[in-house]
């Protein structure tokens, strides 16, 4: 494996969900990089059926948290994914992961969360999203609160990385 490939693999394997953030804002330049990475996400038949609403309003982020997307309440910025109802859930998931990768590229933490209960309908009314669209997935982004993260990860884990060994994850030819 080349040094470049090894470096990329290391970067990808270190990507973790970050749910605790400092109050430091995300710069417009970092946000633009994240959104550009997301904009280039591949989609089925190149439909590009998912768009992003950038939310920095504290009251709206708090409301996301009350609707079940807890990390959104304290993130510096939240990206709400808005998909046409005929859009693929796979495309929405691919975009969510790409936005998280974009955040990692600029040194920010992120996680994917889901708005629950009455939230998906209420958020459409709150933000002027057409009724025929789906709005339930959010990407919370911010500067990682290292102290809170260490405290959260203090519990028991399967391994030092928190991951199953490859031998338990991958099955060849048969389960």
C-alpha atoms as an extended CHARMM CRD file, in Angstrom:
* protein
*
       175  EXT
         1         1  UNK       CA              0.0000000000        0.0000000000        0.0000000000  PROA      1               0.0000000000
         2         2  UNK       CA              1.3670000000        3.4270000000       -0.8850000000  PROA      2               0.0000000000
         3         3  UNK       CA              2.0790000000        6.0240000000        1.7950000000  PROA      3               0.0000000000
         4         4  UNK       CA             -0.7440000000        8.1980000000        0.4350000000  PROA      4               0.0000000000
         5         5  UNK       CA             -3.2390000000        5.3150000000        0.5230000000  PROA      5               0.0000000000
         6         6  UNK       CA             -2.1610000000        4.4130000000        4.0630000000  PROA      6               0.0000000000
         7         7  UNK       CA             -2.5910000000        8.0360000000        5.1450000000  PROA      7               0.0000000000
         8         8  UNK       CA             -6.1140000000        8.1820000000        3.6890000000  PROA      8               0.0000000000
         9         9  UNK       CA             -7.0290000000        4.8500000000        5.2950000000  PROA      9               0.0000000000
        10        10  UNK       CA             -5.8190000000        6.1140000000        8.6810000000  PROA      10              0.0000000000
        11        11  UNK       CA             -7.8600000000        9.3090000000        8.2650000000  PROA      11              0.0000000000
        12        12  UNK       CA            -11.0120000000        7.3690000000        7.3520000000  PROA      12              0.0000000000
        13        13  UNK       CA            -10.6140000000        4.8490000000       10.1790000000  PROA      13              0.0000000000
        14        14  UNK       CA            -10.2130000000        7.6110000000       12.7790000000  PROA      14              0.0000000000
        15        15  UNK       CA            -13.4890000000        9.2960000000       11.8460000000  PROA      15              0.0000000000
        16        16  UNK       CA            -15.7890000000        9.0400000000       14.8730000000  PROA      16              0.0000000000
        17        17  UNK       CA            -19.1360000000       10.5070000000       15.8370000000  PROA      17              0.0000000000
        18        18  UNK       CA            -18.5640000000       13.6220000000       17.9390000000  PROA      18              0.0000000000
        19        19  UNK       CA            -21.4730000000       14.6740000000       20.1440000000  PROA      19              0.0000000000
        20        20  UNK       CA            -19.8140000000       17.2450000000       22.4190000000  PROA      20              0.0000000000
        21        21  UNK       CA            -18.7730000000       20.6500000000       21.1030000000  PROA      21              0.0000000000
        22        22  UNK       CA            -17.1850000000       23.8610000000       22.3510000000  PROA      22              0.0000000000
        23        23  UNK       CA            -18.8890000000       27.2250000000       21.8490000000  PROA      23              0.0000000000
        24        24  UNK       CA            -16.3610000000       28.2350000000       19.1590000000  PROA      24              0.0000000000
        25        25  UNK       CA            -18.0950000000       29.0760000000       15.8600000000  PROA      25              0.0000000000
        26        26  UNK       CA            -17.3840000000       27.3260000000       12.5610000000  PROA      26              0.0000000000
        27        27  UNK       CA            -15.8080000000       29.6780000000       10.0350000000  PROA      27              0.0000000000
        28        28  UNK       CA            -17.5690000000       30.4770000000        6.7770000000  PROA      28              0.0000000000
        29        29  UNK       CA            -14.5630000000       29.0700000000        4.8770000000  PROA      29              0.0000000000
        30        30  UNK       CA            -14.7170000000       25.7310000000        6.7550000000  PROA      30              0.0000000000
        31        31  UNK       CA            -18.4620000000       25.5580000000        6.1730000000  PROA      31              0.0000000000
        32        32  UNK       CA            -17.9530000000       26.1980000000        2.4640000000  PROA      32              0.0000000000
        33        33  UNK       CA            -15.4250000000       23.3330000000        2.2610000000  PROA      33              0.0000000000
        34        34  UNK       CA            -17.8650000000       20.9850000000        4.0090000000  PROA      34              0.0000000000
        35        35  UNK       CA            -20.7210000000       21.9660000000        1.7070000000  PROA      35              0.0000000000
        36        36  UNK       CA            -18.5390000000       21.5620000000       -1.4100000000  PROA      36              0.0000000000
        37        37  UNK       CA            -17.6040000000       18.0310000000       -0.3330000000  PROA      37              0.0000000000
        38        38  UNK       CA            -21.3150000000       17.3190000000        0.1390000000  PROA      38              0.0000000000
        39        39  UNK       CA            -22.2720000000       18.8860000000       -3.1840000000  PROA      39              0.0000000000
        40        40  UNK       CA            -20.0640000000       16.3990000000       -5.0150000000  PROA      40              0.0000000000
        41        41  UNK       CA            -21.6140000000       13.3190000000       -3.3860000000  PROA      41              0.0000000000
        42        42  UNK       CA            -22.7200000000       10.7910000000       -5.9690000000  PROA      42              0.0000000000
        43        43  UNK       CA            -26.4490000000       10.0680000000       -6.2650000000  PROA      43              0.0000000000
        44        44  UNK       CA            -28.5630000000        7.4940000000       -8.0880000000  PROA      44              0.0000000000
        45        45  UNK       CA            -28.9340000000        8.5690000000      -11.7290000000  PROA      45              0.0000000000
        46        46  UNK       CA            -27.2980000000       11.8660000000      -10.7020000000  PROA      46              0.0000000000
        47        47  UNK       CA            -30.7040000000       13.0680000000       -9.4080000000  PROA      47              0.0000000000
        48        48  UNK       CA            -29.1570000000       15.1620000000       -6.6300000000  PROA      48              0.0000000000
        49        49  UNK       CA            -32.4750000000       15.0140000000       -4.8180000000  PROA      49              0.0000000000
        50        50  UNK       CA            -31.2060000000       16.1540000000       -1.4110000000  PROA      50              0.0000000000
        51        51  UNK       CA            -30.4840000000       19.7610000000       -0.4530000000  PROA      51              0.0000000000
        52        52  UNK       CA            -29.0760000000       21.2820000000        2.7310000000  PROA      52              0.0000000000
        53        53  UNK       CA            -30.4300000000       23.9560000000        5.0770000000  PROA      53              0.0000000000
        54        54  UNK       CA            -27.5970000000       25.5000000000        7.1210000000  PROA      54              0.0000000000
        55        55  UNK       CA            -28.8440000000       26.2930000000       10.6310000000  PROA      55              0.0000000000
        56        56  UNK       CA            -26.9110000000       28.5240000000       13.0330000000  PROA      56              0.0000000000
        57        57  UNK       CA            -29.9350000000       29.9170000000       14.8930000000  PROA      57              0.0000000000
        58        58  UNK       CA            -29.6040000000       28.8600000000       18.5490000000  PROA      58              0.0000000000
        59        59  UNK       CA            -33.3600000000       28.5070000000       19.1030000000  PROA      59              0.0000000000
        60        60  UNK       CA            -33.7860000000       26.2520000000       16.0620000000  PROA      60              0.0000000000
        61        61  UNK       CA            -30.8040000000       24.0770000000       17.0540000000  PROA      61              0.0000000000
        62        62  UNK       CA            -32.2570000000       23.7540000000       20.5620000000  PROA      62              0.0000000000
        63        63  UNK       CA            -35.5890000000       22.7070000000       19.0390000000  PROA      63              0.0000000000
        64        64  UNK       CA            -33.7970000000       20.0190000000       16.9790000000  PROA      64              0.0000000000
        65        65  UNK       CA            -32.4110000000       18.7000000000       20.2690000000  PROA      65              0.0000000000
        66        66  UNK       CA            -35.8920000000       18.6080000000       21.8030000000  PROA      66              0.0000000000
        67        67  UNK       CA            -37.0960000000       16.6330000000       18.7890000000  PROA      67              0.0000000000
        68        68  UNK       CA            -34.5270000000       13.9220000000       19.5530000000  PROA      68              0.0000000000
        69        69  UNK       CA            -31.4170000000       15.1280000000       17.7040000000  PROA      69              0.0000000000
        70        70  UNK       CA            -29.6090000000       15.9590000000       20.9730000000  PROA      70              0.0000000000
        71        71  UNK       CA            -26.1350000000       16.8000000000       19.5430000000  PROA      71              0.0000000000
        72        72  UNK       CA            -27.7080000000       19.5070000000       17.3590000000  PROA      72              0.0000000000
        73        73  UNK       CA            -28.5700000000       21.5770000000       20.4230000000  PROA      73              0.0000000000
        74        74  UNK       CA            -24.9250000000       22.3480000000       21.2300000000  PROA      74              0.0000000000
        75        75  UNK       CA            -23.2910000000       22.2120000000       17.8010000000  PROA      75              0.0000000000
        76        76  UNK       CA            -21.9340000000       25.3960000000       16.2250000000  PROA      76              0.0000000000
        77        77  UNK       CA            -23.7800000000       24.6520000000       12.9970000000  PROA      77              0.0000000000
        78        78  UNK       CA            -26.3570000000       22.0730000000       11.9600000000  PROA      78              0.0000000000
        79        79  UNK       CA            -26.9910000000       20.9080000000        8.4240000000  PROA      79              0.0000000000
        80        80  UNK       CA            -30.5680000000       19.7370000000        7.8540000000  PROA      80              0.0000000000
        81        81  UNK       CA            -30.8930000000       17.3780000000        4.9020000000  PROA      81              0.0000000000
        82        82  UNK       CA            -34.0140000000       18.0240000000        2.8460000000  PROA      82              0.0000000000
        83        83  UNK       CA            -34.8980000000       15.3280000000        0.3240000000  PROA      83              0.0000000000
        84        84  UNK       CA            -37.6100000000       14.9840000000       -2.2430000000  PROA      84              0.0000000000
        85        85  UNK       CA            -39.9070000000       12.1990000000       -1.0520000000  PROA      85              0.0000000000
        86        86  UNK       CA            -39.0640000000       10.2220000000       -4.1880000000  PROA      86              0.0000000000
        87        87  UNK       CA            -35.3670000000       10.5120000000       -3.3400000000  PROA      87              0.0000000000
        88        88  UNK       CA            -33.3310000000        7.5660000000       -2.2080000000  PROA      88              0.0000000000
        89        89  UNK       CA            -32.6210000000        7.0390000000        1.4880000000  PROA      89              0.0000000000
        90        90  UNK       CA            -29.2730000000        5.6510000000        0.3060000000  PROA      90              0.0000000000
        91        91  UNK       CA            -28.4660000000        8.9840000000       -1.3780000000  PROA      91              0.0000000000
        92        92  UNK       CA            -29.4030000000       10.8190000000        1.8240000000  PROA      92              0.0000000000
        93        93  UNK       CA            -27.1190000000        8.5560000000        3.8570000000  PROA      93              0.0000000000
        94        94  UNK       CA            -24.2600000000        8.9900000000        1.4100000000  PROA      94              0.0000000000
        95        95  UNK       CA            -24.6050000000       12.7680000000        1.6820000000  PROA      95              0.0000000000
        96        96  UNK       CA            -24.6840000000       12.6180000000        5.4770000000  PROA      96              0.0000000000
        97        97  UNK       CA            -21.4550000000       10.6120000000        5.5870000000  PROA      97              0.0000000000
        98        98  UNK       CA            -19.7710000000       12.9130000000        3.0590000000  PROA      98              0.0000000000
        99        99  UNK       CA            -20.6610000000       15.9940000000        5.1040000000  PROA      99              0.0000000000
       100       100  UNK       CA            -19.1090000000       14.3310000000        8.1610000000  PROA      100             0.0000000000
       101       101  UNK       CA            -15.9850000000       13.5830000000        6.1290000000  PROA      101             0.0000000000
       102       102  UNK       CA            -15.8900000000       17.2150000000        4.9810000000  PROA      102             0.0000000000
       103       103  UNK       CA            -16.0380000000       18.3240000000        8.6130000000  PROA      103             0.0000000000
       104       104  UNK       CA            -13.1360000000       16.0170000000        9.4970000000  PROA      104             0.0000000000
       105       105  UNK       CA            -11.0760000000       17.3910000000        6.5990000000  PROA      105             0.0000000000
       106       106  UNK       CA            -11.1760000000       20.8700000000        8.1960000000  PROA      106             0.0000000000
       107       107  UNK       CA            -10.5290000000       19.4840000000       11.6900000000  PROA      107             0.0000000000
       108       108  UNK       CA            -14.0870000000       19.6200000000       13.0220000000  PROA      108             0.0000000000
       109       109  UNK       CA            -16.1540000000       16.9920000000       14.7890000000  PROA      109             0.0000000000
       110       110  UNK       CA            -19.5740000000       15.9010000000       13.5770000000  PROA      110             0.0000000000
       111       111  UNK       CA            -22.3200000000       13.3520000000       13.9740000000  PROA      111             0.0000000000
       112       112  UNK       CA            -25.4990000000       12.3220000000       12.2040000000  PROA      112             0.0000000000
       113       113  UNK       CA            -28.7340000000       12.5720000000       14.1810000000  PROA      113             0.0000000000
       114       114  UNK       CA            -32.4110000000       12.1280000000       13.4020000000  PROA      114             0.0000000000
       115       115  UNK       CA            -35.3150000000       14.4180000000       14.2010000000  PROA      115             0.0000000000
       116       116  UNK       CA            -38.1020000000       12.3050000000       15.6930000000  PROA      116             0.0000000000
       117       117  UNK       CA            -41.7880000000       12.3460000000       16.6620000000  PROA      117             0.0000000000
       118       118  UNK       CA            -43.5620000000       15.5120000000       15.4620000000  PROA      118             0.0000000000
       119       119  UNK       CA            -40.2160000000       17.0640000000       14.5120000000  PROA      119             0.0000000000
       120       120  UNK       CA            -40.0630000000       16.1450000000       10.7990000000  PROA      120             0.0000000000
       121       121  UNK       CA            -43.4100000000       17.8230000000       10.0920000000  PROA      121             0.0000000000
       122       122  UNK       CA            -42.8230000000       20.7000000000       12.4990000000  PROA      122             0.0000000000
       123       123  UNK       CA            -39.3970000000       21.5340000000       11.0640000000  PROA      123             0.0000000000
       124       124  UNK       CA            -40.8990000000       21.8710000000        7.5940000000  PROA      124             0.0000000000
       125       125  UNK       CA            -43.3680000000       24.4670000000        8.8780000000  PROA      125             0.0000000000
       126       126  UNK       CA            -40.6790000000       26.2150000000       10.9350000000  PROA      126             0.0000000000
       127       127  UNK       CA            -38.1870000000       26.5550000000        8.0620000000  PROA      127             0.0000000000
       128       128  UNK       CA            -40.5220000000       26.8830000000        5.0550000000  PROA      128             0.0000000000
       129       129  UNK       CA            -39.7490000000       23.4710000000        3.5830000000  PROA      129             0.0000000000
       130       130  UNK       CA            -42.3370000000       22.1970000000        1.0710000000  PROA      130             0.0000000000
       131       131  UNK       CA            -44.6770000000       19.5380000000        2.4750000000  PROA      131             0.0000000000
       132       132  UNK       CA            -43.7040000000       16.9650000000       -0.1660000000  PROA      132             0.0000000000
       133       133  UNK       CA            -40.0820000000       16.9380000000        1.0500000000  PROA      133             0.0000000000
       134       134  UNK       CA            -38.5320000000       14.8140000000        3.8030000000  PROA      134             0.0000000000
       135       135  UNK       CA            -36.6030000000       16.5980000000        6.5720000000  PROA      135             0.0000000000
       136       136  UNK       CA            -35.3960000000       14.3870000000        9.3970000000  PROA      136             0.0000000000
       137       137  UNK       CA            -31.6270000000       13.9440000000        9.1420000000  PROA      137             0.0000000000
       138       138  UNK       CA            -29.2460000000       16.4870000000       10.6500000000  PROA      138             0.0000000000
       139       139  UNK       CA            -25.4720000000       16.7380000000       10.7410000000  PROA      139             0.0000000000
       140       140  UNK       CA            -24.2490000000       18.4680000000       13.9090000000  PROA      140             0.0000000000
       141       141  UNK       CA            -20.8320000000       20.0910000000       13.3970000000  PROA      141             0.0000000000
       142       142  UNK       CA            -18.4690000000       21.9190000000       15.6890000000  PROA      142             0.0000000000
       143       143  UNK       CA            -15.1250000000       22.0570000000       17.4510000000  PROA      143             0.0000000000
       144       144  UNK       CA            -14.7400000000       18.9330000000       19.5860000000  PROA      144             0.0000000000
       145       145  UNK       CA            -15.0030000000       19.4140000000       23.3460000000  PROA      145             0.0000000000
       146       146  UNK       CA            -12.1320000000       17.0590000000       24.2350000000  PROA      146             0.0000000000
       147       147  UNK       CA            -12.8850000000       16.9780000000       27.9850000000  PROA      147             0.0000000000
       148       148  UNK       CA            -16.5450000000       16.0420000000       27.4970000000  PROA      148             0.0000000000
       149       149  UNK       CA            -15.5720000000       13.4770000000       24.8670000000  PROA      149             0.0000000000
       150       150  UNK       CA            -13.0640000000       11.7980000000       27.2080000000  PROA      150             0.0000000000
       151       151  UNK       CA            -15.6990000000       11.6340000000       29.9440000000  PROA      151             0.0000000000
       152       152  UNK       CA            -18.2610000000       10.1350000000       27.5420000000  PROA      152             0.0000000000
       153       153  UNK       CA            -15.8270000000        7.4620000000       26.3090000000  PROA      153             0.0000000000
       154       154  UNK       CA            -14.8220000000        6.3840000000       29.8190000000  PROA      154             0.0000000000
       155       155  UNK       CA            -17.0990000000        3.3300000000       29.8320000000  PROA      155             0.0000000000
       156       156  UNK       CA            -16.2620000000       -0.2420000000       28.8450000000  PROA      156             0.0000000000
       157       157  UNK       CA            -15.3820000000       -0.9090000000       25.2290000000  PROA      157             0.0000000000
       158       158  UNK       CA            -14.8350000000       -3.9990000000       23.0910000000  PROA      158             0.0000000000
       159       159  UNK       CA            -11.3370000000       -2.9710000000       22.1330000000  PROA      159             0.0000000000
       160       160  UNK       CA             -9.1300000000        0.1100000000       22.3880000000  PROA      160             0.0000000000
       161       161  UNK       CA            -10.6790000000        1.3230000000       19.1120000000  PROA      161             0.0000000000
       162       162  UNK       CA            -14.2660000000        0.4520000000       20.0650000000  PROA      162             0.0000000000
       163       163  UNK       CA            -14.5210000000       -1.7890000000       16.9900000000  PROA      163             0.0000000000
       164       164  UNK       CA            -15.0110000000       -5.5130000000       16.4260000000  PROA      164             0.0000000000
       165       165  UNK       CA            -11.9520000000       -7.2680000000       15.0600000000  PROA      165             0.0000000000
       166       166  UNK       CA            -11.9800000000       -7.6760000000       11.2710000000  PROA      166             0.0000000000
       167       167  UNK       CA            -12.4610000000      -11.4330000000       11.7280000000  PROA      167             0.0000000000
       168       168  UNK       CA            -15.8500000000      -10.7940000000       13.3930000000  PROA      168             0.0000000000
       169       169  UNK       CA            -16.8710000000       -8.0590000000       10.9340000000  PROA      169             0.0000000000
       170       170  UNK       CA            -16.0780000000       -9.5720000000        7.5300000000  PROA      170             0.0000000000
       171       171  UNK       CA            -17.2480000000      -12.9710000000        6.2510000000  PROA      171             0.0000000000
       172       172  UNK       CA            -15.8400000000      -14.4280000000        3.0430000000  PROA      172             0.0000000000
       173       173  UNK       CA            -18.0150000000      -16.3790000000        0.6330000000  PROA      173             0.0000000000
       174       174  UNK       CA            -20.4910000000      -17.3990000000        3.3710000000  PROA      174             0.0000000000
       175       175  UNK       CA            -21.7750000000      -15.8990000000        6.5920000000  PROA      175             0.0000000000
